Amino acid sequence: MDDTAVVKKFQEKLNNSNYNPGIAAIGTLLDQLKVDKAETLAELIANLKKVGEILLSTDCHAATAVSSSCDLFMRFITLAGLELQDFNRVKEILVQRGEIFLLRVLGCRQKIVDYSLPFINEGLVILIHSKSVMVLKVLENAAKANKKFSVFVTQSCPDMTGLEMEKSLNKLNIPVTSIIDAAAAYTMEKVDLVLLGAEGVVDNGGIINKIGSYQVALCAKALNKPVYVVTESFKFTKIFPLNQDEIPNRFKYKQSIMDCKKGDMSKEHPVVDYTPPHLITLLITDLGVLTPTAVTEELMNSYL
Amino acid sequence: MMGDENKPKKSKSELKAERRAKQEAERAAKAAKRVDAGKKKSLPSVPANIQADNPQVVRKVTKQLEKQMVVRHADEQKKVNMVVHLHQYDRTSSITRSIGFGKQAIHPAIVQVGLKYSQGFITGSNARCIALVDALCHLIKDIKTPKDKMFKFHLESKLKQSINYVEQCRPKSISMGNAIKFLRSKLYNLPSDITEDESKDVLISALRMFVKENIELAGIAISKSVITKIRSGDNILTFGSSSVVSRLLCDAYNSGIDFTVTIVDARPKLCGVDMLEKLVHHGVKCTYLHITAISHVMPRITKVICGAHGIFSNGYVMGTVGLASVCMMANFANVPVIICCEVYKFSEHVQTDSFVKNELGDPRDVLTPHNVQHKKAVLPEMWDKDCLKALNITYDVTPPKYISMVVTELGQFPSLSVPAVLRMRSKISAY
């Protein structure tokens, strides 16, 4: 298995799938499954896990999404009854299930966009944080439905991806203003609701998202504004952090920086933070509109 | 002639119509009666054990118990107003003075375990459940069904009598209640074509397996799960004494993690001393303090790990009195609270406050000063005065917003997921 070939395939899929790292990861795993030369089920699963590790070791922007989608893919394909003697037949079944999973996952975004339409009403002022493809699609759909609303977007240091989001929204003719991260509390009184994406959804219904989301959610809670999170269901992950410190390092920092600093990350700025469930009003996913409590039940259903 | 033929036909159909109308009226009247009766029955019935202030209910319960040769434990009369509906057993009144001998008597193992509960020799949710299961195994082994009765029904009646007696010694805990439910369901599902000895074997081995799976193995699983959350340099706070928590802290120490423990204790039971003994004996670094001082230490605490008496379906946790205060204080200082509780202690009931259903201990315990050498015990001697009342409540209820995580043998969950966990467990096991 060639590491660079896998990474190249992943990058290709990333460009094709409209920048959705989770879907790209699943596509890469499925391709790898088709060409894999393993003779036993255990070896096959070990190979696929290795591919997952390789993907995580690239500097992909969404380590959480890649990790959770790989886990769920592995879980889904091995959930079938695989006691057949002929390994090729077993592989066929795995590939079939993989295709089903990919198909289901590709239809995620449209469902989420449909569920979220009732939440965006006329004349609303929405605050969003940094760049999120899911949030962009939701707002695009609402604009197409001729709803008039305005948006504030935080610029989101250090990579200033909020400005890219502002550009995309301008192209859709949605009135948008970019604000500096420090002005989130100042702007909160003008805002009606907060819309966040998520890189990962944790066991208790909290989310892991671009650094600054926790701050925005805290300000929203203090001023009693609802916080809605739009996210696909393959981002549900089995970790259960109790506070910011417990987010695994491989989600917080880029792999290249971790290799460089060799474990001492105290002077590094994390890329994501954890927003606890009591700050989130609702999660709009392809499984429906869920409260944070319902996320635990959904995770139980997928993992058991 | 034509007229004559017509007349009877008409009157026949008229009669028929009249009869039909009558039948319909009667049917409607019956249905209305049934609906009325149904409406009356649908009023919720308040359980007798929280109606201690209703003399009618108390008399009814006493009569029912007399039929089963169980003496009702006398209530200590001086109760604080807000808990008048709960029983407050008088420790000085004997429950075994009129215990009989003979066929109708209670099994001695049950008498023994009941006395141990009432005098406080066996405390702790798991310990009480294990002792009860032990006593029930003795009961099942020694029972001899008379020739005219079936084993199932005879055992059921003996069981009812024993449980009523144990309830009069000390109110059942949630763990004991679930163990009894398990035994009853096993008894109900016993095949009818096996001999009495085989039935006894089936029941006893089921009870032993219940204890092994739900208490011993669950404790080991919970310990493994929580150890992943303990890191070097942690300062862990625990409240009172819990068998699960002491096991997991000792295991964490064995696995080489460097952490310190702060044990918080509360009067009048002072269970924390047992916990302190166990941990210090094992080598864990401990600090011991009373609940009155937790606001001072809480800013330096990294996690709170406690056991629970039981968890209700709405996510509220029932624990020793004081647990709610510890959780609230931890929430205020932004410290995560981890509750360790085996799944067999999950209750299908719902409770939102600590008053509706609770256990009242002996109020005189609260009046004895902590340090008897320095302060004279004045208040217990003044107990007869009307103006003095004391409240010794045993449990309190913590809302789910103060709890970060509940750890069970089936995994780690937020507190509000209890109904989902119960559903999952019924899918997995053959309960």
Interface residues (C-beta under 8 A of the other chain):
Chain A: D203 N204 G205 F240 L242 N243 E246 P277 H278 P292 T293 T296 E297 M300 L304
Chain B: K229 K303 N334 P336 I338 K401 S404 M405 Q412 F413 P414 L416 S417 A420 V421 M424 K427 I428
